Amino acid sequence: ARYSLTVGEQRLILAMISKIQQNDDDFSEYTITLAELASLLDVPLPYIYNEINQITEKLMSRVLHIKLENGDLMKLQWVCTAIHKKDCVVLSFAPKLKPYLLKLKREFTITDITIVRKFQSIYSIRIYQLLRQYIKIGWRELELQEFREILGIKKNQYREFSDFKKRVLLQAQREFEKKENKCDLN
């Protein structure tokens, strides 16, 4: 899948995914308390109302691109509803995401949310997920253009490789190596 999300949006999606049970046949409404969100987003609780309002607004307009087995491209939203309550937010995944998030027996990656919640770069989170997919093999090779697309980097962003290296690769490397992040990859 290809997508471009902010750090907060990625953390919220991961929090929703973490609420899915292994034997779920269908999506539920996923409730995330404001205290959970404040911790997850590293925002003081009094400011979480404004933050979550902005994140859900943007998230509901974000497009996820999935290449289907027959070669077609499916575009869909991550979230179809967000209900803001006094002490929580209740979110629902778009129904077309069911085959990609429910009853997975193969081709899934476990992500430790306690690690990725400490990353500050949108690319660090995505690179971590990409590397986790191949942890048993120990390496992964991607064409640069494909890698840029997976990360959601636009054609006019980081055109010079030195900029891409500095702002994407080295930033992720620094975040992986920070002791307080307790990252299990390097």
Buried (B, 14 or more C-beta within 10 A) or exposed (E): EBBBBBBBBBBBBBBBBEBBEEEEEEBEEBBBEBEBBBBBBEBEEEEBBEBBEEBBEEBBEBEBBBEEEEEEEEEBBBBBEBEEEEEBBBBBBBEBBBEBBBEEEEEEEEBBEEBBBBBEBBBBBBBBBBBBBEEEEEEEEEEEEEBBBBBBBEEEEBEEEEEBEEBBBEBBEEBBEEEEBEBEEE
